[in-house]
Amino acid sequence: QVQLVESGGGLVQTGGSLTLSCAASGRTFSRYAMGWFRQAPGKERAIVAAISRSGGRTDYADSVKGRFTISRDNAKNTVTLQMNNLKPEDTAVYYCAAVPTTGWVSIASRYDYWGQGTQVTVSS
């Protein structure tokens, strides 16, 4: 079992940057594929980025490709989402999620563990 805690959200202007971090408890973090999802008001939770257990494989939603970067540090039990050139449509609650599997997973229902979320607001 793993517990996830996100941090780093906040208010930023269009074109700005934020770095989200997700800290995981437990000693088996490297067994989990990780993902970042977001949910805007009135919308379904959607994949932002996913990363494999080793960090060697990543995947991104088309809307964030070239602007966001997901990475992980298995020694520190953390996964990070670097967000650059932010746009108002990036405004949402961002969630970190984990699933014990190989590869990367882009479907929210397949994830077993979720953080509490962190709010990102991009002003125009």
Salt bridges, closest charged atoms under 4 A:
ASP62 OD1 - LYS65 NZ 3.16
ASP90 OD1 - ARG38 NH1 2.85
ASP90 OD2 - ARG67 NH1 2.74
